[in-house]
Every structure is written in C-alpha cells, then in structure tokens.
Amino acid sequence: MTATTTTPWSYFCIRLFLKLVLKIFYGNIVVENTHLIPGDNALSSILCANHDNSITDASVLLTSVPLEARLIQRRSLLRMTAKSTHFGKKSFVGWLIEATGAVPVKRRVDFPGAPVDNTDTMIKLIEALEDGEIIGFFPEGVSRYSPALAPLKSGVSRIVSQVLSRNRDKPDFEVSILPCSITYMRRQHFRSDVLVSFQPPIKFRPKYNPELLEPVDFECICKLTGIIHERISAGTLHAPSWKTLRSAKTAAQIYAPLGTTISLGDHVRMVKTFLEAFKDAGSHKNVKIPVNTNSSRIMRLEDALEEYQDQLSRWHIKDECIHIPLSLRAILCKMTLSLIWTVLLLTLCLPGVVLWAPVFISTGLGARWYKTTGPMSETEVRIAHTKQLLGFFSLSSVLPIAMACTCFYSPAAAMFVPLVMWVTLRWLEDSMASARIFIAFACLLWIGPAELHRMTLVRESLHHRVMDYAENSLGLPADPARHFADSVVKEMVRTRGSWMSKLHYSIGARRKKSWNESLRFDEKVDYTEDD
C-alpha cells in the first residue's frame, strides 16, 4: 500500500468557499447519520449519491462529510469523480473541480460514436481505495430533472469487484459503499432547504464476498448495483411522476398541517411513506382490480388529493387557509397585521436590499437566460449552480466596494457590512413569509364564503380518509403533532445546544412553518413535466 495522499491546503479553502456559498443560497442544509461514515476499521469507502442538481450535488457532499478528529487525517479528502468535459477548460468551474482533486470520468454520452476508455481512471480510483481514501460517485451517470432515479451504471460495482480481486490475498481487507440520499425541497430556489441523509454502509471483504472476485458473474454486478439503487432511493423522494409526488406532499400536508412542529428529515420520510403507498397502488393501474381493494381505495384517494390541490393552485392559496376557517373580521385583521409587518420589515431591510440588488438582478437574469439555452431536462438541473456562481461573483464585487465606502467614513463600521447584509437576508425571508400570508388572505376574500365552505367540506372528507389510511395501513402515529415535536426538540438540542434550542428566533436560520418555503412571494407546489 502506498503512502496516503496529503490533503492540499487548497482543498480546505475550496471546501470553506463552497460551504459559504451553500449557506447563503440555501436556508437549511440538514445532514443526518454522519456516524454511519466508516471510521478506522473500514478505511476504504465509495460514497454514492443521487444526482438531482448538477455540480451543486458535489458541493453538498464535499461540505457534508465532516472533518472531525474521529475521521482520521487521510479521511479529510473526499475525492469526487466528474465528467471529463469539465477538465482542461479555462473556466472557473473547471478550475474549481480540478482543484478539489476530482478524477475525470469519460461518459459515452459526451463522445458519441467514439470509443470511451476509463482504464487509467479506474486504476487511480482503485489505488485511492487501497490507500484508505474515500471517493465520491454519482452512479446515475448524469444529472436529471425527472423525479425518479435513473437506472444506475455498474461502475461502482465493478470497482468493488476489482479492488477486492487485487487484494484477494488480504482476507481482512475491507471496502465499503456508503449510500447517501440528497433531497432538495426546491433545488433551484433561493433560501430553500436540503436534506443530506447517509444510509447504512455496505461492507465487503474478499473472504466474505468471494462471488465478487474475478472472474465475476455479471449477475452479481447487477445484483449489487440494484442494492445500491435501493439504499440511495430509501432516503430520498423517488417518484414515477411529478403528479404522484405532488399528491404525496398534499397527503402529508393534510396529515400534519401547518402548526405541526416537524424536522426536515421527518417531513421527507413522512412524504415518502405516502409516496411509496401511491407508487405501489399505481403499479396496478393497468390491471382490473375490484373496487373495494386497498389499491383501488388508494388510487381514488390519490385522484381526490390531486383534484383538491389543483383547486388550491387555481385559487393561489394553501391548505392551511382551508384547514383553519376564519371569519371575515379575522381575515381582515390578519391581513392588516401581515401587511404592517411586511412593510416594516422591508423598510428596515432597505439599506441592505440596495447591497443585495446586484446579486438578485444578476442571478435572476442569468437563470432566465440559461433556461433558453436548451431543453428543460438539461437546463433545470443547472439553474442552481448558475445562480450560485453569478451570485458569488456579484457579491464578491459589491461587498468590498461597500466596505471600502463605509471605511472612508468609519473603519470600524466597515466590519459590520457583512452582518448588515446577513440580517437583511433573514428579514427578507420573514417579510416574504408575511407577504405570502397577506396574498393568501386577499385571495380568500376574492373566492367568497360559499366556495370556501364547499372546499372545507372536501378537505374534512380528505382528512378523514388520509388519517384512516395513515393510522390503519401505514402505521403512522395518530397524533403527529406530539410525535414529531418530541423528535424536533431532541434534534435541536443535539445541533444547537440546550440554550440555543429554546430561542424562538434565530439570526442563523429561519424556523420555517413549512418546509416548502423559499424566498418567493408564492410557495411553488406545481411541477412542470419534462416533455
């Protein structure tokens, strides 16, 4: 075994830079189960994750693998793989990828009609594993817009087979596959949220896995690839269509409505529970089944949820507007309070908004232009990192100028410019949330009491059906508010400490009432199908 590769200082600088960019762009990045990352007893690991968001996925992984002392020094470097077309280009993205120590992988889709040889790359990766490093892969092979995971390539399974075969004389040599699930609430929306969930590792040794030693049966490679697919999809929202995913989110919203304190991880798992039920029932759609069967009942529930959400979207309101019926006086009172709070916050934010304006304008125009450069399946997955790069370059220009101008009057005050910009961002989030409340109540006045009453009856019927199915078929708790609140308190104490967890307001991150929030005047619930 060769000497361990020394982690270059540039890697830590780039990791810090990516962490800063992601912290500004996303509201919350919740990382779960870091204790599952193999430690001293299993040095060699292959980190496999789903690929929903182009280069942003790699940035999230690089910043999510912790650098604590319990992960030995050689574990400081996460060696990612990236498509070869990023390398050798005189671009900021290309330089960034190469500087992180990434390894180029040639894809057939990038070289149509030409032979593709990744022999040298495979040797480098195998040697890195033998040196006890951790390498990162996106087994889907391509970033996608669709809600379903793409079929995985067999490259990871082949690497496991080859590294075990090269070390067949070392029966205790161990290599692990560490599945990781990344879930974006709104992948390209500013101040949305991300869940990174590490799954239990799959460990291999020559003496325990002789079926993977060369010559290996291709069926064993396919079987292992299927296991990796199952592990990755177990922690994220893997849906056959956007409509099914939307219906699952609507069911989850009815089951645990606004006011339920729930962590991001529990929210994703709750949506996934309904999603898996709809997927299983949907697999029988083309088969004649009795009306009174469970699958038929679930399909009817999914159709009713879709119709309910369609009506909410047409009215530009959310479920909580129907869930808690209000009198005209209460609506007008809440509208007045939300309008006053919105105006007050925006007034306080005005100096900081001037500083943020170039960032918002450049990212908005850049994203709008980028959408016109190709089909949705190719452009949507790159919108997030396009916004992040444009925002970074704009911010890196605005911040020094603002600090220099402030320093001319007061050198001490110049140091407060970054703080002012961050507080402005937090207050903008709160003002947008208040503005959404005002808009929703204004829409309620336009709809009228008769239609609202009819919709309330529809929601009550749906609530009864959803709760009945959740409790009796899915095994979900009958009192979600109490069940999820306990886990949220434990999580906040673990991540923030016993004192900080009791604060009702945080400058660091907004305590969102809905995990669907972002820095927008509306909460997007509809998805555009990729034609």
PyMOL commands that set and color helices and strands:
alter all, ss='L'
color gray80, all
select helices_A, chain A and resi 9-25+34-36+55-64+73-76+84-86+92-99+108-110+119-130+155-166+210-212+218-233+242-255+264-282+294-315+319-323+328-373+376-409+411-414+417-447+449-472+480-496+500-502
alter helices_A, ss='H'
color red, helices_A
select strands_A, chain A and resi 28-32+44-49+78-83+103-105+134-137+175-184+193-198+202-204
alter strands_A, ss='S'
color yellow, strands_A
deselect
rebuild
show_as cartoon
